[in-house]
């Protein structure tokens, strides 16, 4: 439950930063493009270090719509429920 709460706060904070296009300490505006570029880079790093069959790409796909506001669901657990409860589903192997 703590992980779900942390994810809720994190996605909301990132969405706020992007929506209001805040500027980082380095002077970079947090735009949709910037946020998605960072997400892609971090996802690639995680995939390279993880065993085959990991769900980092799938998580990034869901997360990207949440931080950009394209599909901001009420709760992440509702959005992810089907994917995290189906171990042998096709989507679980992404």
Residue, then its C-alpha position, 0 to 999 in steps of 0.5 A: x500500500x505504501x508503494x501505491x501511495x508513493x506512486x500516486x504522489x509521484x505521478x501527481x507531482x510530475x503532472x503538476x510540474x509539467x502542466x505548469x512547466x516549472x523550471x529545474x535548478x538547471x534552467x530546463x522547462x519541464x515540458x511534455x517532451x522533456x518529461x517523456x525523454x527522461x522517462x524513455x531514458x530511465x526505462x531503457x536503463x532499467x530494461x537493460x539491467x533487468x531480467x527478460x520478461x520485465x514490465x518496465x516498458x509496460x509501466x512506462x506506457x501507463x505512466x506516460x499518459x498519467x504525467x502528460x495528462x492524456x489519461x489521468x485516472x483517479x487511482x493508479x491501482x485501477x489503471x494497472x489492476x488487470x496488468x498486475x493481476x494476470x501473470x501469464x497474460x500477453x500484456x504481462x510479457x511486454 
